[in-house]
Amino acid sequence: VGYQAVEAIKHAREENGPFTSLFDFCERIDNRAVNKKAIEALIKCGAFGSTGASRKGMLAVLEQAQTAGQKAQQDALIGQGSIFDLGPGEDGGAQSSSAAAFAAPSHAPIPSEEFSRSALLAAEKESIGLFISAHPLKDVGAALRARSDSTLGELSARRDGDWVTIGGMVTQAKRIKTKKGDWMMFATLYDLDSSVEIIVFDKALTASEDALATDSIVLVRGRVDHKDRDKTCVVAQQVERFEPTPEEVAKAQAIAAKPAPAPTPLRLRLDATVLPATALGDLKDLLAGCPGDCDVVIELRTSAGARRLRLGPSFRVQRSAGLNADLVGLFGSALIEDVTGGAAADAGGADDPAPVAGAAQGDRDAQAAAVA
C-alpha cells in the first residue's frame, strides 16, 4: 500500500485508538495518502478482520464509506457540526449522551454475505502474494494423494523413466519457444511438503495449457527424469485440473484420518548351522544403517530346534530393495527364504517370539542368537 499510506494509518490509530469499522477508518485516515486501491488491498488480505465485517460486504460499501469519510473530514475542516453541537445539555453541563448519539453519523449496515473460501484465498494471493487464512491444497490434499501414485518427495527414489501420476499446485509457469520453433513450458508443482519441476513439450502443452495456469491444482501423468544429477524432473504427457466432488474429498479425508496399519515385520529365516560366526554382528551394523518403523524378526533353525527372536525397537528398519540385496549378500546360503516380506511358516517354535536373553549358552547356534 506504500510508505505514506502506512504512516497515515499508524498516525490515525495512535491518535484515536483502534479502528472500529470501515466507515470509522475512512473518516479518520488521510484520504490523500490512503486511496481506494490501498483500502481494497487491505480488505482483500484480511487486515480489517478485527472489525468483524465480511470482506465481500466491505468491498460492496467501500465507495460509500469513502464518500462519507471525505464529507466528515470536510465538515470538521470548516467547522460544520450537528445542531446538537451548538450548546450544552439541559443540565447546563456537557452535551447529553443522546445528543452525542444523534450527532454521530449513521451508516447503512455492511452486508454480512461473504466470498467463498476459494475466492477469499484468491483475493489474499492477489493482494499480498501468498495465502493467509489457509492453503487451497489443505482441503483437497487427501483426495489428491488418493489419485496419485507418488508424492513429490518420493520422486527422487523412483527410477529414471518410471511412469508416475503426481498432484499439486502450479506455483510458477514459464512458456518458451525451442530452437525448432515449438513451444514448451517449465512449471513448478508444489504439494505442501515438496516441489518438483515439470517439463511440458509442444503436443502435451497444446492439450493442457489451460490447466497449467498459476495457482491451479492439477494431476500430472509423466515420466521421471534424473538426467540432471542434482535435480529430479517429470516430463509431463498429460495434465488435467483436479476438481474433486465434495463426496470424493470427504471420503479421502475419512480414510486419511484412520491410523496407518503397522508395517509388516522383516522376517529372516536362517539356518544357524551354516551361519558365519561374524554374520550376526555384521547384521547389527547393517540394520543400524537403515533406521525405520519396521520390526525385525529372526527365525533360526538350529541343531537344538527352532528359535524365533524379535529384535528390539532400536533395530527397526526401513524396508527397501537395497536392504534386501544387502541381506542376501550377507547371509548367502544361510538364508532359507527370500526377504520379500511374506510371512514365514513357523519351523516348530512357539507362536510368541522368544527373548534374545533366553538363548542357551554353550551351543554355537544359541551364541549366535545371543549376538543378534
N, C-alpha and C positions, 0 to 999 in steps of 0.2 A: 504493500500500500504506500510505500515511500516514507522517507525520514520525517518530512514535515507533518504528514498525517499522524504518524505515531506520536510525535511530540505534542501535537494538538490534543490528541485523545488522552495522553498521560496528564497533560496540564488540566484539562477539564475534570478528570477523575480525581486528581489530587486536590482540586479546589473545592469540589462539592460532593465528593464521595462516589461510590459505585453507581453505574448506570442501571436504572430500574426497568427500562423498556427501550424499544427502538425509537419511540417518539421522544422520550427523555434524552436519549443520545443525540438525536438531530437538533434538539433545542439548545443543547449545551456545548456542542463542539463547534469549532470554527469551520463553517461550511465552505470557506475559500480554500482551506487546507485539506479537508476530507470530502472528496467528491463522491458522486454516486457509484462510480466504478469501484472505489475503495470499500464503500459500505457493502456493496454486493459481494465482494470477495470475503469480507468479514462474516457476513451472514452464511455464505456457502460453506465455509470451512468450520462453522460451528462456534465462532467467537462470541455470538450472542446467546449461547446456550444457557447462560446463567439467568437470563430474563424469563425463561420458561416458555417462550413463544416458539411456534413452529417455523422452520426456515422457509417453507413454501408460503406461509401466511405473511411473514415479514417481507419477503420479496414482492408479494402482491400489493402491499401498502407502502412500499418504500417511497414512491414519489409523493404520496400523501403526507408521509412523515417528514420528508424533506421540506415540502411546502409549508407545513405547519411550523417546523423548526425555524425556517427563514423568517416567517412572519413574527414569531415570538421574539427573535433577536432584533428585528427591525423595530418592533413596538418598544422593546426595552431601550433601544438606542435613542428613540425620540421622546421617551418618557411616557408613552401611551400606556394606560392601565385600565383596569376594570373600574366601574363606578363604585365598587366595594372598597377600592383602594383610597377613596377620597378622604376618609376620616376615620376616627376611632370608633369602637363599638359603642353600644348603647350605654355601657357602664363607664364610659369615659376612658377606658383603657385601650389596649391594643385591639386590633381588628379581631372580630369574633371568629371562631373556628368555622362556623357555617359560611361566613363571608369569604374566608380563605378558600373554602372548598369551591364556592361559586367562582372565585377569581381564577382558580387553576383551570387551564384549558381542558376541555373534554375531547376525547378522540374515540373514533369508532373502534370496536374490539378487533384485534388481529385474528384473522381466520385460523382455526385450530388444525385444519387439514394439513397433512404432512406429505412430503415426497415418499416414494417407495424406497426401500433400502438400497437398491441398486442405483437409483437416481441420487440419493444422498451421497453415496460413496463416489459417484462420478463427479459430483459438484466439489467434493473435497479434493479429489485428484486434480480437477481443473484449476482450483484456486491456489493450492499450495504444492502440488506435485506429488502428494502421497496420500494414502488412506489413513484416516484418523479413527473413526468410530469402529471399524472392523476391516477385514480384508475380504474381498469377494470370494476368494478360494476357501475361506473358513466354512461357509455354508455347504459348498458342493464338493469339498475335498474328499470326503469318504466315497461319494458316488464316482468321482473322477478316478480315484485309486482302484475302485472295483472294475472299472472299464479298462484299466491299464495293466500291462504285464510286467512293468518295471517302474520304480521311482527314478527320478533323475539322478539321485545319489548312487544308485546301483549300476548305472550305465558303465562306469569305468571298469567294473568287473566282468562285463559282458564281452564276448569275443568279437573281434573285428568282422564286420559283415553280418552280424546277427540281426534278424528282424525283430523289432520291438514296437510296442504301442505305448506311448507315453502321453501324459497330460499335464497341463499347466496354463499359466497366463503369459501371453506375449507382452514382454516389457519393453522391447526395442525391436525395431524392424528397419532394415536398410535395403532398398532396391537398387541394383546396379546393372549395367549392361556389360556383357562379356566382350572379348575381342572379336568373337564371331558375330556380334550384334544381337545376341539373345539376352533376354532379361533373366536375372536370378535374384534371390533375396537371402540375406543373412538376418536371422531373427534370434532373439534370446527368449528362452522359455524358462519360467520360474514356477516352483511348486511349494513355496513357503520354507523349504529346507535347503534346496539346491537350485542351481540354474545350469542350463546347457545351451550351446549354440546349435541351431538347426539351419541347415542349408537347403534351399528350395530352388530347384532348377526350372527352366522355362516351362516345360509341359505341366509339371505339378503346380507351378506358380499360377499359370493361366486358370487352372481349375479351382484354385483355392485362395486366390489373393484377397478376396473379401473377408475370409476368416482370419487373415493374418494382421488385422488391424491391432494397433497398440491397445492393451488392456482387455483384449478378448480372451476368453477361456476356450482352449482347443484340445482336441485329441490329435496326435500326430502318429502316423504309421510310417516307419522308415527303417534304414539300416544304420547300425553303429559304425562309426568311422574313427579308428585310432591312428590314422596316418601321421598326425601330429602327436609326437610322444608326450607332449606337455598338456594336451587338451583332447577331450573326447567330444565329438560332434555326432549329430544324427542327420543323415541325408534323407530328407522327407520325400515320400512318394505320395502321401495323401494327408491333407489337413482339413479338419472339419470343426465347426463350432460345437462346443459341448453345452447342450441345453437340456439338462435332465428334467423330468417331470417331478413335481413335489413328492409323488409316491416313491419314485426311484431314490430321491435324496433321503427321505425318511427311512426307507428300507436299509440303505447303505449305512446310515448313521446308527441304526439299531444294531446292525451286525458289527460295526466297528466298536460299539460300546461294550460288547461281550468280551470277557477276559480271554486272552490268547491261550490256546492249549499249550501245555508243557511240551517242549521239544522231545522227540524220540531219543532215548539214550543211544550212545555209541557203544555197540557191543563188540567185544573182541573175544573170539573163541580160539584159544591157543592150546597147542599140545606141549605141555611143560617138559615132556621127556626129550624133546629136541630143541628146547628153547636155549639160545646162547646165554651164558652166565651174565653178560652185561646188558642183555636186551631190556630188562625192566627198568634198569637205571637210565638207559637211553630213552625209554618211553616217558619217564618222568620229565626229562628235559624237553622232549618233543611236545608233550601236552601243555607244558608251561608256556610254550611259544605260540599257542593257538587259543587264548582265553575266550570263553563264550558262556552260553547258558545250558549247554547240553551235558548231561551226566555221562560218565564213562563206566561201563560195566565189563569186567574181565571174567570170562568163564574158562577156567583152567582144567584140562584133562591131565590128571596126574596118576602115578602108579598106585596111589592110595585112594583114588576115586576122584570125583568131580568137586570142584570148589567154585563158588561164584563170589566175586569181590566187587562191591560198588565203591569206587573211589570217592573221596571227599569233595566238598564244594570248590576247594582250591584247584582241582584238576578238571573242572568243567571246560568244555571246548566249543569252538565254532566249527560246525560241520562244513567240509569243503572237499572238492575233488583232490586238491593238493594235499590235504591231510591224509586222505585215504591212500594216495600214492606213497606218501612217506611211511605210513604204517605197513604197507605191503613190502616196501624196501627194507624196513627194519626187522620184521619177523620172518619173512620168506616162507620156508616150508613149515614153520611152526604155526602159521596161521591156518586154521581149519576151514574157516568160512570167510567169504568176501565181506568187506566192511562197507556194505551199501545201506545199512540202516534197518534191514529186515530183522524181525525178532528171531533170535536163535533158539532152537529147541534145547530144553534143559537136558544135560547129559547125565541126569540121575541125582543131582543135588537138590537141596531143599528149595522151596519157592522163594524164601526170603534170603537176600544176599548175606553171606557170612561176613562178619567184620574182619578187616585185614589183620588185626591184632590176634585173631583166633587161630592163625596158621600154626600147625605143629612144627616145632623146631627139630632139627636133625635131618629131616628129609630134604633133599636138594630142591624138589619141586615146591615144598612149603616155604623154604627160604626165599625162593624167587617170588612167591606170592607176598611174603612179608616186605620185600623190597618195594613191590608195587604199592 
